[in-house]
Amino acid sequence: LIEGSKKAIVLASQKNGFNTNDLIRISFPQDAIRMKEKLLKLGMNKQIDKFEEKMNRSAELASKNALKILLEAIQLLTLDESLDILKGEDNAATVYLKKKSSSRLFMEFKPLIQSSMKDIQLIKYWAPLISKYNAIPLTNKVHTDLEEYITIKAIDGLFLLISIEEKNIRDNPEARVSDLLKKVFN
């Protein structure tokens, strides 16, 4: 859990950790896909690309702070839970970690996302898109909560990376970088 969490945080929090990783890249909000399609027809490709890049940058900045929360959840692991994880599916540790830390991650991530959105001026890129779209007659207006959307997607991305690393550790002896991992899986 610790190794998988560390590796996931390093991958996600580096520059373009979300933006260039197709597995976790945060794309246009699902409830605003029609908006994106219409704006693309209006030639706003560059603005949409810049907005999506900025959303991903927010997630990358916030991800730097996730390890502490994940490590605290790992410390609460009981012996029975450890055995269940060891004998469990390829993602048993990730499922445990998600169950034990998701709500806390959300509560602590959302202010970090808000702060990073402010730092990188995400609204500066969102406001013209939403204004242009909502001004189109006969369209359903879009009112996406970007903070919540990015927070959820960032957390989902972290857990996906953790699950990939967990499977790698289970399947690949070379990924077992500590003596404890080598002992447990031999």
N, C-alpha and C positions, 0 to 999 in steps of 0.2 A: 504493500500500500504506500509506504513512504517513498520508495524508489519510483513507482509509477506516478505518484502525485508530483514529485519533484520534477521528473522529466516532462510531464504534461504542462506544468507551470512554466518551465523554461521555454518550451516550444511555443506556448500560447502567448506569453508576455513579451517575446522579442518583437522587434519591428517587423511587421507583416506576418506575425505569427498566426493571426486569424485571416488577414486579408488575402494572403496567397496560398492558404491551405484549403483546398476545395472541400475537405471533410468538415471543416468547422466555420468556413467563411460565412459571415452574416450578410445575407442578401436583403433586398428590399422587403419590408414587412408584408407578410402574407395578406393582411387585410387591406393593403394598398397596391396590390398587383395590378388592378385595373388602372389605377392612377399611373403607375410606372409605364404600362403599355401605351396609354394615351400621351404621356409626356415624351416617350420615345418617338411617337409619330410626329410630335411637334418639334423634334430635333434637339431635345434636351439631354442627349446622351452623356455629354461631358459632365453636366451638373449631377446626373444620377450616379455616374461612376464616382465622382468626388464625394457625394453624400455617402455612398456605400463604403468607400475607403475610410471616411471619418467614423462611421459606425464601428467598423472593425478596429480602428485605432483606439476607440473608447474601450472596447473589450480587452484589447491588449494591455492598456494601461491599468485597468482594474484587476486583471489577472495576476499581476505581481503580488497582490495582497491575499491571494487565496490559500497559499500554502499553510499559513498559521492556522486557519480554520480547519483545514483538512487534517493537519497533524494533531490538533486537539481531538477530533473525532476518532482518529486512529488510536490515541492514548486511552480512549474509553472502551476499546475492544476487549471483550472477555475471552477467556480460554475456550469456552464452548463456541463462541462466534468465530474465533480463529480456526478451530477445527472444521467448522461448517464451511468457511471460506476455502480452506485447503482442499477439502473434499468436494467442493462445489463446482459449478459451471466455470467456464473460462472467464466470466465476468463477475464472479461471486463477490470479490473484494470491492469492485466498483459499485455493485448494487448495495452492499453494506454501507460504503462511504456516502453514496448518494442519499440513502435513507437517513443516515445519521447527521448529515451536514447540509442538505439542500436548503432547508428553511433558514438556517443561520447564514449560509452563503448569500442567499437572496437578500436578507436584511442588511448584511454588511456590504454586499456588492452594489446595491442600488445607489447608496450615496456616493460610492466610488465612481459609478457610471455617470451619475449626475455631475460630479466634479470633473471627470475627464471630458464629458460632453461640453462642459463650459470652457475648459482649458483649450480644447481644439476647435471651439466655436462651431459645433455641429449644427446648431439651430440656424446659423448663417447659411448653411447649405440646404437645410430642410425647408426653411420658411419660403424661399422662392418656388420650390417645387409644389408645396402644399397650396400656396396662394394661387399659383397658376392653374393647378388642377381644380381647386374648389371654385374658381371663377368660371369654369366651363359650364355652360347651361345644361340642364337636364342630367347632371351626374350626381351620384350619391356622394355626399361630402365625406371626406376622410378625416378622422380624428384619432390617429394612432398615438398611443402612449409609448414614445420612443424609449424612455428610461426603462420601463418594464420590459419592453420587447428586447432591448439589447442586453439587459440583465439576464433574462431567461436564456437567450441564445448563447451568451458567454458561458454561463454555468453548464448548459448542455454540451457546449464545445469542450470544456475542460473534462467533463466526465467521459466523453467519447475518447479523448486522448488518453485518459487514464485506463479505460477499458482496453484500448489497443496495446498499451504498454503492459498491462496485466497479462494479456494473452501471450505477448512476446516473452515475458518472464516465464510463464508456464511452459511454453513450447520450445524455447530456445535456451539451452544451457549457457550460451555466451552472454545472454542478457542478465544472468544472475550475478550481479556485480559484487555482492557482499558475501561474506562467509556464511551468514545466516541463511540467505537465499539458497546458496549451494547446498547447505545441509538439509534444509526443509524439502527441497525438491529432488533429493537423491534417495 
